[in-house]
Amino acid sequence: MAITLYANMVSQPSRAVAWVLQAKGVDYEHVEVEFGGDFIKSDEFRAMNPNGFVPVLKDGDFTLFEGYVFPMR
């Protein structure tokens, strides 16, 4: 199963996570999340991140959603 990055590249944490994934050579799918859009307010997105912020990294059933944590993995 592919890794999916839900992000908005205006967000510095989103850019940092994308940069780390690229630097490590990780293949991932990028889903652009619009600030104030319907998806970021949806139950589906809130199930991945109850705080309602980007970035969110999803790998199968595993979800990580605090941007500063990503570079530590």
N, C-alpha and C positions, 0 to 999 in steps of 0.2 A: 504494500500500500504506500502511496506517495505522501510525502510531507507537504502540508499546505500552510502557507503563510498568509494570514488575513492581516492586511496592513494598508496604511495610507502613507505614501511616500513624502507627504508634507510633514508627517510626524518623525521627529528625530529618532525616537526609539525604534520605529518601523524601519527607517533607513539603516540603523545600526544592526538590527537583526538580519536584514537582507544582506548587508555587507559581510557579516560573519558567515552566513550560509554560503555565500559566493566564495569567500576566502578559503573555506574548508572544502570547497568542491561538492557541496551537498546539492543534489537535484531536488527542486521543490516547485510547487505550483504557487503562483502569487494570485491572490484574490484581492482586488482593490476594494477597500471599504470606504464609502463616502461618509464623512463626518455629517451628522444630522440626517443621514439617509434612513430609509426604511429598514435596511438590513441590520444596521448597528443597533437599532431599537427593538429588533425582533426577538422572540423567545429563543429561536435557534442560536442567535449570536450570544444572548445572555446566558444560555446553557454552557457555552464555551468560556465566557468571561462575565461573571456576574457584575463586574465593575463597568462593563460596557465600553472599554477602551481597546485600542489597537496598540501594539501588535498582539496577535494570537497565533501560536504555532500548534498545529494539530497533526498528529501522527497516529493514525488508527483511532484507538480509544483514549490515547494519551493527549492531554492538552496542557500547554504552558502559556501563561498570559501576562507575565510581568516583564517588560522589555529589558530591564537591567539584569535579569537572571540569565538570559540567553547566552551572552558571551562566556559565562562561567561553565557551561556544559561542555 
